[in-house]
């Protein structure tokens, strides 16, 4: 039986004018409905990879295929949504409600459907009471959740989440975990919060210096302490056995 890959990268390479080889021959495939983590040290190319995946940047070489079609840069593609690392890059309207309806309106949906999606998305992230607030008046955590609602309102097939738990307190972080666990879309999540990834992803991809180092089941890969240290990452605390007396020695 042929596996259903919704996202495929083939020999993807990219350089900035002042920095070469930011990404070098990146290859991987993601199955439909899969939740995949992306980890690596600062400057490894994670955010650049996301900008390429959603068509904001154009690769120097290689191919990105999403849902059987090549991703073209510079075109609005509602099937691939990107939660930016900074909410300020995503929130720009007079009210939060206007921001959340921006995507669906550009999809030429009926007004009733636009408003329904916006209300549902705001409720999903716990921000219904903030719909008429100006985004720049929101707290850092509220902005993060509001930006998440703008992504959810488009009901995309593929969602790219860049540091989705930054600025969130423990309660809202848990809310985001619960939301993601229930999502049926294909997710790729870039995060330094490895405990968060352990709770939301089945697989993880390690990238460093623009190359894919390794990919595999998330617990197996993140448990490899030597691998993690060699790429300036720390093995998650929950995967480190604590010193304790076993029942056999009591």
Secondary structure in CASP SS format (residue, H / E / C, confidence):
PFRMAT SS
TARGET T0000
AUTHOR 0000-0000-0000
METHOD secondary structure of the structure
MODEL  1
X C 1.00
X C 1.00
X C 1.00
X C 1.00
X E 1.00
X E 1.00
X E 1.00
X E 1.00
X E 1.00
X E 1.00
X E 1.00
X E 1.00
X E 1.00
X E 1.00
X E 1.00
X E 1.00
X C 1.00
X C 1.00
X E 1.00
X E 1.00
X E 1.00
X E 1.00
X E 1.00
X E 1.00
X E 1.00
X E 1.00
X E 1.00
X E 1.00
X E 1.00
X E 1.00
X E 1.00
X C 1.00
X C 1.00
X C 1.00
X E 1.00
X E 1.00
X E 1.00
X E 1.00
X E 1.00
X C 1.00
X C 1.00
X C 1.00
X C 1.00
X C 1.00
X C 1.00
X H 1.00
X H 1.00
X H 1.00
X H 1.00
X H 1.00
X H 1.00
X H 1.00
X H 1.00
X C 1.00
X C 1.00
X C 1.00
X C 1.00
X C 1.00
X C 1.00
X C 1.00
X E 1.00
X E 1.00
X E 1.00
X E 1.00
X E 1.00
X E 1.00
X C 1.00
X C 1.00
X E 1.00
X E 1.00
X C 1.00
X C 1.00
X C 1.00
X C 1.00
X C 1.00
X C 1.00
X C 1.00
X C 1.00
X C 1.00
X E 1.00
X E 1.00
X E 1.00
X E 1.00
X C 1.00
X C 1.00
X C 1.00
X H 1.00
X H 1.00
X H 1.00
X C 1.00
X C 1.00
X C 1.00
X C 1.00
X C 1.00
X C 1.00
X H 1.00
X H 1.00
X H 1.00
X H 1.00
X H 1.00
X H 1.00
X H 1.00
X H 1.00
X H 1.00
X H 1.00
X H 1.00
X C 1.00
X C 1.00
X C 1.00
X C 1.00
X H 1.00
X H 1.00
X H 1.00
X H 1.00
X H 1.00
X H 1.00
X H 1.00
X H 1.00
X H 1.00
X H 1.00
X H 1.00
X H 1.00
X H 1.00
X H 1.00
X C 1.00
X C 1.00
X C 1.00
X H 1.00
X H 1.00
X H 1.00
X C 1.00
X C 1.00
X C 1.00
X C 1.00
X H 1.00
X H 1.00
X H 1.00
X C 1.00
X C 1.00
X H 1.00
X H 1.00
X H 1.00
X H 1.00
X H 1.00
X H 1.00
X H 1.00
X H 1.00
X H 1.00
X H 1.00
X H 1.00
X H 1.00
X H 1.00
X C 1.00
X C 1.00
X C 1.00
X C 1.00
X C 1.00
X E 1.00
X E 1.00
X E 1.00
X E 1.00
X E 1.00
X C 1.00
X C 1.00
X C 1.00
X C 1.00
X C 1.00
X C 1.00
X C 1.00
X H 1.00
X H 1.00
X H 1.00
X H 1.00
X H 1.00
X H 1.00
X H 1.00
X H 1.00
X H 1.00
X H 1.00
X H 1.00
X H 1.00
X H 1.00
X C 1.00
X C 1.00
X C 1.00
X E 1.00
X E 1.00
X E 1.00
X E 1.00
X E 1.00
X C 1.00
X C 1.00
X C 1.00
X H 1.00
X H 1.00
X H 1.00
X H 1.00
X H 1.00
X H 1.00
X H 1.00
X C 1.00
X C 1.00
X E 1.00
X E 1.00
X E 1.00
X E 1.00
X E 1.00
X E 1.00
X C 1.00
X C 1.00
X E 1.00
X E 1.00
X E 1.00
X E 1.00
X E 1.00
X E 1.00
X E 1.00
X H 1.00
X H 1.00
X H 1.00
X H 1.00
X H 1.00
X C 1.00
X C 1.00
X H 1.00
X H 1.00
X H 1.00
X H 1.00
X H 1.00
X H 1.00
X C 1.00
X C 1.00
X C 1.00
X C 1.00
X C 1.00
X C 1.00
X H 1.00
X H 1.00
X H 1.00
X C 1.00
X C 1.00
X C 1.00
X C 1.00
X C 1.00
X C 1.00
X C 1.00
X H 1.00
X H 1.00
X H 1.00
X C 1.00
END
